[in-house]
Amino acid sequence: MKKLLLSLAVIAMIAVSCNDNKKAMEKAKADSIAKADSIAKVDSIAKAAMAAAEKMKADSMNKADSIAKAEAAMKGKGKKK
């Protein structure tokens, strides 16, 4: 009878430990997925910020070129008179 109770106790402990391990693995997987989603979100925000900065740089360069062309045109008109 003692061996039977001992065997049942061991089986119960193994079942509980396996169940806890399964829960831990599921939690780890969910945490991993959440971390990957978070990294992807940060990456997309960074890419959008870089694209916005590049656009602002290009717009600034275009504006500077337009101003330089307008000033050159104004100087050219003044010399023709």
Backbone torsions as a table, in degrees:
resi	resn	phi	psi	omega
1	MET	NA	-38.3	178.8
2	LYS	-63.5	-39.6	179.8
3	LYS	-64.8	-38.1	178.7
4	LEU	-65.2	-45.7	178.4
5	LEU	-64.5	-41.1	178.1
6	LEU	-63.2	-43.5	178.3
7	SER	-61.8	-43.7	178.2
8	LEU	-63.8	-38.6	178.5
9	ALA	-64.6	-44.1	178.8
10	VAL	-63.3	-44.6	179.1
11	ILE	-62.3	-41.7	178.8
12	ALA	-63.6	-41.7	179.1
13	MET	-64.5	-41.4	179.1
14	ILE	-64.8	-42.9	179.9
15	ALA	-62.2	-42.7	179.8
16	VAL	-66.4	-44.1	-178.4
17	SER	-67.0	-37.0	177.4
18	CYS	-66.8	-39.5	179.3
19	ASN	-66.0	-40.9	177.6
20	ASP	-64.6	-39.3	178.6
21	ASN	-63.9	-40.8	179.2
22	LYS	-63.8	-42.8	178.0
23	LYS	-63.7	-40.9	178.9
24	ALA	-64.0	-40.6	179.0
25	MET	-66.4	-40.0	178.0
26	GLU	-64.5	-40.6	178.5
27	LYS	-65.3	-42.9	178.9
28	ALA	-61.8	-40.2	179.1
29	LYS	-65.7	-43.6	178.8
30	ALA	-64.0	-40.4	177.4
31	ASP	-63.8	-40.4	179.3
32	SER	-63.9	-42.5	178.9
33	ILE	-64.7	-43.1	179.3
34	ALA	-63.0	-40.5	179.3
35	LYS	-65.2	-42.8	178.8
36	ALA	-63.8	-41.0	177.4
37	ASP	-63.5	-40.7	179.7
38	SER	-64.4	-43.4	178.6
39	ILE	-63.8	-41.8	179.3
40	ALA	-63.5	-39.6	179.6
41	LYS	-65.2	-45.5	178.7
42	VAL	-62.9	-40.4	179.5
43	ASP	-63.0	-43.1	179.8
44	SER	-67.7	-35.8	176.8
45	ILE	-65.5	-42.1	178.8
46	ALA	-63.5	-41.8	178.6
47	LYS	-64.4	-39.9	178.2
48	ALA	-64.6	-40.3	178.6
49	ALA	-64.9	-40.7	178.3
50	MET	-65.0	-40.5	178.6
51	ALA	-64.5	-40.8	178.7
52	ALA	-64.8	-40.7	178.9
53	ALA	-64.8	-42.0	177.5
54	GLU	-63.1	-40.0	178.6
55	LYS	-65.1	-42.3	178.7
56	MET	-63.1	-39.7	178.5
57	LYS	-63.6	-45.4	179.8
58	ALA	-64.3	-41.6	178.1
59	ASP	-63.0	-41.1	179.3
60	SER	-64.4	-42.4	178.9
61	MET	-65.0	-41.9	178.7
62	ASN	-63.2	-40.8	179.7
63	LYS	-65.1	-42.6	178.3
64	ALA	-62.8	-40.7	177.9
65	ASP	-64.4	-41.2	179.2
66	SER	-63.4	-42.5	179.2
67	ILE	-64.2	-43.1	-180.0
68	ALA	-63.4	-40.7	178.4
69	LYS	-66.0	-41.3	179.7
70	ALA	-65.2	-41.6	178.4
71	GLU	-65.3	-40.1	178.7
72	ALA	-65.8	-38.0	178.8
73	ALA	-67.0	-38.2	179.7
74	MET	-68.1	-39.5	177.8
75	LYS	-66.4	-37.6	179.6
76	GLY	-65.8	-38.7	178.7
77	LYS	-67.8	-36.8	-179.0
78	GLY	-67.9	-32.8	-179.2
79	LYS	-75.8	-27.8	-177.2
80	LYS	-71.7	-26.1	-177.5
81	LYS	-74.4	NA	NA
